[in-house]
Amino acid sequence: MLYQEDDVLLLHRQQPPISSLKELHGKVLGTRLGYVYNTALMEAFARKRVTRQDSRELGTNLYLLSKQRIDAIIDMRRSLNHALGKHSELPLNIGSWVIQRYDLPCVYSPHSPISAERLDEVLQGLRDEGVIARLLNGEA
């Protein structure tokens, strides 16, 4: 595991907070085309309890949410933080509910001139020393 990531909701500032799947029922949720979310949320989509509004890119969902054409966006916290940093004028906030937390590993190319074992060793060292965490938090 290289680092952990969270799927969270982005909400319009005029919307009340959402802190459970039940509170999402009846809402339109901006999603990434082809992305598979946690089992409970995928079941809610399948049973039409939550409407999935797929988009190829986050920018489209940001526009729709800023105009209140969808109720919320689900995405990775880092992606949302990055987008909000570029579009601080948008009336949007990241909610506190962590829908899913998961480990993100590193994927290696079979064409890499460095062996997977050596890359593992280097990346684990950087992770263990806190370098990766500082980079991801913008501290380096």
Disulfide bonds with the S-S distance in Angstrom:
none
